Amino acid sequence: MPTTYQVLVNHEEQYALYPAEREVPDGWTPAGFSGTEDACVAHVDAHWTDIRPRSARAAAAAAAPAGRGA
């Protein structure tokens, strides 16, 4: 039987796939999507468009000159 995965997200808005039957590890939260590995990868690809951690995105935005996005 194929493994069902769930998509998890951490405080840095990084995503991971994790077997759905296992307890969610500390520091991770279910992102509300589960399915086959391929379906979960497609979901992550569609939603995690900037793979930098949230803190790195915030630092880049703060360092960007006024009126210019990072």
N, C-alpha and C positions, 0 to 999 in steps of 0.2 A: 504494500500500500504506500503511495507517495506521501511524503512528509508535508504537512500544512505548516506554513510559516506565518508569522505575524511581523509587521513592520513596527519597529521601536524607534523612539527619538530620545535624545538626551538633552541636558540643559544647554548645550552648545548648538542645538538644532542639527545634530548629526544623526544620520539614520543608520539602522542595522536591521538585518533579517534574523529572526530567532525562531526556533521551533515552537509552534503554538501550544504544544502540550506541556512545555516547561514553564516554570515560574519565572516571571520577568525579573532580571537581575537588578540589583540596587543601582540607582542612577539612571535608569531607563524607564520610559513610559510608553504604553501602547499608542501608536499613531492612529488607530482605528481602521486598519486594513489588514486582512489576512487572506491567504490563498496559496497557490502553488509558488514555487520559487520564482518562476518566470513572471507570474503576475505581480508578485511583490517587488521584483527588480524593476518592472515597468512602472509601478506606482512610485517607487523611490526616484527613478529617473525623471518622472514627470514633476515631482514635488521638490526635489533637492537639486535645484539648478545652480546654486553657488555652494561648492563643497567646503568653502572656508568655514571654520567654526564661527559662531555668532560673535564671539569676542574679537576675532580678527576682522570681521566685516565692520564692526562698530569702530575699531581703531582706525581702519582705513578711511571710513566715512568722516571721522573726526579730524583726520590729517589732510583731507582733501580741501583744496582752496574753496572759498565761498562760491556758491553757484555752480559747482561741478560735482557730479556724483562719482563715487568710487567704482 
